[in-house]
């Protein structure tokens, strides 16, 4: 229980959390610009205070990128767009209840205040037995990922993905999605172990000669091919893992250096978006359009709960069961669960467009939590997200499982804001499980060799 003991200066976040609860409970039942502006300013102040209390020296980490994305997903639209150009983006052209905007903005603030409190609640303590042995399973993990990616291509999954972005219908066997699901956990795990290996070789300097050529070549090959489909997610995740671990191990990125890096990254991702869709820029906000449009999902979630009540986790079933092969189909069949009701993104799409739509409107982390467990769910789960991200980062240099966990979460630091709370669960659990299996297998081989001598 000592780990949950708060530092004196962190009590201010307890007060800010209480304030945000009051803001949510007593928010206007109509759109109020001043109220939304106050929530946004409160968020920015809390971000500043959080960074100061955490004494951040490296700004290229999960916390900062998550906070950055959170701002555009939750606060940009109600303050900067709703009054001037509310229908600018396609998602907002579908009907939603404008009277819940103020309460939704307060709910977003509440979620982030809980995240901050959770992060600060983690108390760093001296690790008595630091791990010094590097795990050199990088080649094995890379080869398994490469084989999975090859099977993804030959099974038609790659052509199908490329067709989805180009607007062409391409039939695949259905196996492609399974092979793709195996590809990324092995790759992300290999990248994590690569940095662990380099750090154990030299804690002070990034040793280029310690890089595994097979991993470098395959990562570039994988990233290029995925970008050619029009997908930006995987290359962004690779960049976030490599950048996050490099700065965590070797070189801190200050705030002054972080901002231009973030701008370059956003422009790069937007350039891919333009290339795949042929769109045009009509304003600076278009650059972060993919984040802004998810704000509508908070409004849909709050309105849904007002009318129908919370789902008690039913709208999380799809994502929670995703790491377990065939479990979705089995559970849905046994309990007669409609797939459209088993995730917040599907339910929001169903409410907005009907149950037969091929277009998905998505969700966001606050909408997902609120639809399942209401205000209490937002507070509790966002608290534990902040706490365990802080714990994973602190333990990463001494615990390989914490390193893998942080690497996977870092890869989702942008996307998790605009997705389900447990969306990273499959890569997280599979990455840890696969490493565990390979580690046990190699240990058994060593033990057999020693016993045969």
PyMOL commands that set and color helices and strands:
alter all, ss='L'
color gray80, all
select helices_A, chain A and resi 2-4+8-25+33-53+62-74+76-85+90-93+98-121+138-154+157-166+176-201+208-210+213-228+233-249+255-277+284-292+295-308+314-321+327-334+339-341+344-353+365-395+400-411+415-418+425-452
alter helices_A, ss='H'
color red, helices_A
deselect
rebuild
show_as cartoon
